[in-house]
Amino acid sequence: MIRVLIADDHPVVRAGYQRLLEQGGDIRVVADVGDGAAAYAACQQHKPDVLLTDLSMPGGGMDLIQRVCQRHEALRVLVFSMHDSAPLVQRALEAGARGYIPKSSPPECLVEGVR
């Protein structure tokens, strides 16, 4: 079972991601949060395998990626964002993200990215 923490500042988006991810049966969302500070705390509390995070949320972005990757070396960070410029993707990967999926991607890309 892959344990996922979802961090996005839109509750409807988080609920949709959870439903999509849990359909296959091998992924379980352990928590969902709306800002970077809550994401950092939830990583410590729930110890997910994957942090699925948006970049554009309060307290989120590159700093969150760097902080969680430094503290939780086994954590895989997957960015799912509406911003998909090459320099931004490169910065996220340099900060420690393992993958970057534009929100314009088909839903299956998100599931495969988490797996």
N, C-alpha and C positions, 0 to 999 in steps of 0.2 A: 504494500500500500504506500503510495506517494503522498506525503503530508504537505499541504500547501497553505501558505498564508497569503491572502489577497490584500493589497494596499492600493486603494483608489479613493479619491475624495467624492465619488458619486455612488450613493447607496444602491441605486438601481443597477448600475454597472457591476458592482460587486455581487449582487444577487444573481445577475445573469451569468457572470463568470462561474459562480459556484455551481449553478445548475448544469452548465455546459461541461465543466470539468468532472463533475461527479456522475455523469451519465454512463461512463464506461465501466465503473465499478472498481477501478484500480487507483483512483485518485480520491483523496478526502480533504476537504477544506477544513483546517483546524481553527481558523479564525479569519475575520475580515475587519479591516480598520480603514479609517479615513484620512490619516495624516502620518507624516514621517516619524514623529515621536511615538505614536501608538504602534507603528510598525516595528520600530526598534525594540520597544518593550515586549511586544507580542512574540518577537523572535526569541527573546530570552525566556519567556514563559512557556511557549508552545513547542519550541525547537523543531520548526518545520524543516522538511527536506528542500523545499523550494519557496522562495519569496517571489511572488508575482506582483510587480509594482509598476505604477505609473510614475513618470518623472514630474508631471505638473500637478503637484498637490502640496498643501502646506507642509513645510518641513521635510519634503521629499527631495528627490533628485539625486545628484551625484554624491552629495554628502551622506545621504542615507545608505547608498550602495557601498561606499567606502567603509562606513562605520560597521555595518553588519558583516561585511566580508572580513574585516579585521578581527572582529569578535567571534565570528562563527565560521571557521575555515571550511567546514563541510557543507555549509549552506550554498545552494545554487540560486543565484538571482537571475530572474527572467524579467526583462523590461517589456511592457506592453503599452505603447504610447502612440498618441496621434502625431507626434513629432518624429519624422523619419529621415532627417537630413544626415548625410554621411558623417559630417563632423560630430554631430550629437551622438550618433550610434557609436562612433569610435571612442568618444569620451566615456560613454557608459561602459563599454567593454574594458577600457583602461582602468576604470574605477573598480572593476571586479565583476561586472555582470557576465553571465555565461551565454546569454542570448538576448536578442532584441527583435521583437515582433511588432510591426506597425498595426495599429488598431484597424486599419483598412484591410487587413488580411482575412482570408476565410476562417471561420471558427475552428476548423480542424487544425489549423496552424498553431493555435493556442494549446490545444490538447497535446499535439505532438511535441511542441516546445517544452511543455511541462514534463512529458515522459522522457 
